[in-house]
Amino acid sequence: MYLTPIFLSIALCIHFCLILFHVMPKNPISNEISPVVNAYVNPFFTQNWHLFSPNLLVRNDIVYMQVKYKGSSTPMIQTNYKNYLSPMNRMARIPMTEATMINGMNEDDRNFIMKLDTGHISKEQTLIQKDIEKRTEEQRYRMRTLLYRFASATAEKYFAGKQIESLRVRIVHEKPIPFSKRFEKDFKKERTHQDFEWETVKPVIPW
């Protein structure tokens, strides 16, 4: 008879504690339990503002790939950069997710780093900063590994029968046309790119 109110009270306390850790400023405790907090909050309590305030397109990311393979008459053939990954990307947004996240932090971590006063940084802030940098580096390595695995599978598909030696990836960042410039036919989009080093092709399960 009394178990239900007790159970509900405990569940309510746990709920508000997790929500509190989610919305409060970064600290070592919230940083340590963030995987648990995010797993609880994101599926059920994340607001979607697409109806009233849609997320504006900030940047287009395009993944290009360059391949080196051995030819019959030429010792080594080096292809030009080409967008081999787009056809598959239309079905599975895998490479775009990796390309977007390869250099990124989540919004909370980015805001924390931007607000840091490097001249007057506390011991607690230093610990949080080191943890953010560690997690960012781990994510960069993981996303880069996944991107090259996807590129290896794509290379094996488009260069079947070729003896591929190595490949490298280029991520092109292109800013969209501003709304105020949409009628200007000669408007040039701002483009930047990021080149990664050559890597040997690793056999993966074909798609």
C-alpha positions in Angstrom: 0.0 0.0 0.0 2.8 2.4 0.9 5.3 1.1 -1.6 3.8 3.0 -4.6 4.1 6.5 -3.0 7.6 5.7 -1.8 8.7 4.4 -5.3 7.2 7.5 -7.0 8.9 9.8 -4.6 12.3 8.2 -5.2 11.7 8.2 -9.0 10.8 11.9 -8.9 13.9 12.8 -6.9 16.1 10.9 -9.3 14.4 12.6 -12.3 14.9 16.1 -10.9 18.5 15.3 -10.0 19.3 14.2 -13.5 17.5 17.3 -15.0 19.4 19.5 -12.6 22.7 18.1 -13.7 21.7 18.5 -17.3 20.9 22.3 -17.0 23.5 23.4 -14.4 26.9 24.8 -15.4 29.7 22.4 -16.1 31.5 21.0 -13.1 33.5 17.8 -12.4 30.5 15.9 -11.1 28.2 16.7 -14.0 31.0 16.1 -16.4 31.6 12.6 -15.0 28.0 11.5 -15.2 27.1 13.3 -18.4 26.8 10.0 -20.4 24.1 8.8 -18.0 22.4 12.2 -17.9 22.4 12.7 -21.7 21.0 9.1 -22.2 18.1 9.9 -19.9 17.3 13.4 -21.1 17.8 13.3 -24.8 15.2 10.7 -25.9 12.3 12.0 -23.8 12.9 15.6 -22.7 14.6 17.2 -25.7 12.5 20.0 -27.2 12.1 20.3 -31.0 11.6 23.9 -32.2 11.6 23.1 -35.9 8.0 24.4 -36.3 8.6 27.8 -34.8 12.4 28.3 -35.2 13.9 26.0 -37.7 17.6 25.4 -37.7 19.1 27.5 -40.5 21.6 25.9 -42.8 25.0 27.2 -41.7 27.3 25.2 -43.8 27.4 22.4 -46.5 30.0 19.7 -45.9 31.1 17.7 -49.0 33.5 14.7 -48.7 36.0 14.2 -51.6 38.3 11.3 -52.1 41.6 10.9 -54.0 43.0 7.5 -54.8 46.5 6.1 -55.8 46.5 2.8 -57.7 49.0 0.8 -59.8 48.3 0.8 -63.5 49.6 -1.6 -66.2 51.5 1.0 -68.1 52.1 3.7 -65.5 53.8 2.7 -62.2 51.4 4.8 -60.1 48.2 6.6 -61.1 46.9 9.3 -58.9 43.3 10.3 -59.5 41.9 13.8 -59.0 39.7 14.6 -56.0 36.2 13.5 -56.8 32.9 13.3 -54.8 32.6 9.5 -54.9 30.7 9.3 -51.6 27.6 11.4 -52.5 25.5 8.6 -54.1 25.8 6.4 -51.0 25.4 9.5 -48.8 21.9 10.1 -50.2 20.9 6.7 -48.7 22.9 6.8 -45.5 24.2 10.0 -43.9 27.3 8.3 -42.6 30.1 10.3 -44.1 28.4 13.6 -43.5 28.0 12.9 -39.8 31.7 12.0 -39.6 32.8 15.0 -41.6 30.7 17.3 -39.4 31.8 15.9 -36.1 35.5 15.3 -36.9 36.5 18.7 -35.6 33.6 19.6 -33.4 32.7 19.8 -29.8 29.1 19.7 -28.5 27.5 23.1 -27.9 27.9 23.0 -24.1 31.6 22.2 -24.3 32.2 24.9 -27.0 30.4 27.5 -24.9 32.5 26.6 -21.8 35.8 26.9 -23.7 34.8 30.2 -25.3 33.8 31.7 -21.9 37.1 30.7 -20.2 39.2 33.5 -19.0 42.7 32.0 -19.6 44.3 34.6 -17.4 42.2 33.6 -14.4 41.4 29.9 -14.7 40.6 27.9 -11.6 41.8 24.4 -10.9 38.3 23.1 -11.4 38.0 24.8 -14.8 41.4 23.4 -15.8 40.2 19.8 -15.0 37.1 20.3 -17.0 39.1 21.9 -19.9 41.4 18.9 -20.0 38.5 16.5 -20.0 36.8 18.3 -22.9 40.1 18.3 -24.9 40.5 14.6 -24.2 37.0 13.7 -25.3 37.3 16.0 -28.4 40.5 14.2 -29.4 39.0 10.8 -28.9 36.0 11.8 -31.0 38.2 13.2 -33.7 40.1 10.0 -33.9 37.0 7.9 -33.9 35.2 10.0 -36.6 38.4 10.0 -38.8 38.7 6.2 -38.5 35.1 5.7 -39.5 35.4 8.2 -42.4 38.5 6.4 -43.8 36.7 3.0 -43.4 33.8 4.3 -45.4 36.2 5.8 -48.0 38.0 2.4 -48.3 34.7 0.6 -49.0 33.9 3.2 -51.6 37.3 2.9 -53.2 37.0 -0.8 -53.5 33.6 -0.4 -55.1 34.6 2.2 -57.8 38.1 0.8 -58.4 37.3 -2.9 -58.4 40.1 -4.8 -60.0 42.7 -2.0 -59.4 45.6 -2.5 -57.0 44.8 0.5 -54.8 47.8 1.6 -52.8 46.4 4.5 -50.7 43.7 7.1 -50.5 43.1 10.4 -48.8 40.0 12.5 -47.9 39.3 16.1 -48.4 36.4 17.8 -46.5 35.0 20.9 -48.3 33.0 23.4 -46.2 30.7 25.6 -48.3 28.6 28.4 -46.9 25.1 28.6 -48.3 23.9 31.7 -50.2 22.5 34.2 -47.6 18.8 34.9 -47.9 19.5 38.5 -48.7 21.7 37.5 -51.7 19.4 34.8 -53.1 18.6 36.7 -56.3 22.3 37.6 -57.1 23.2 35.2 -59.9 26.9 36.0 -59.7 27.2 35.5 -56.0 30.2 33.2 -55.1 29.8 30.8 -52.2 32.6 30.9 -49.7 34.5 27.6 -49.7 37.3 26.2 -47.5 38.7 22.7 -47.4 40.6 20.4 -45.1 42.9 17.8 -46.4 43.9 14.6 -44.6 47.0 12.6 -45.1 47.4 9.5 -47.4 46.5 6.2 -45.8 46.6 2.6 -47.0 43.3 1.1 -47.9 42.0 -1.3 -45.3 39.7 -4.1 -46.4 36.2 -3.6 -45.1 32.8 -5.4 -45.6 31.4 -4.1 -49.0 28.1 -2.2 -49.1 
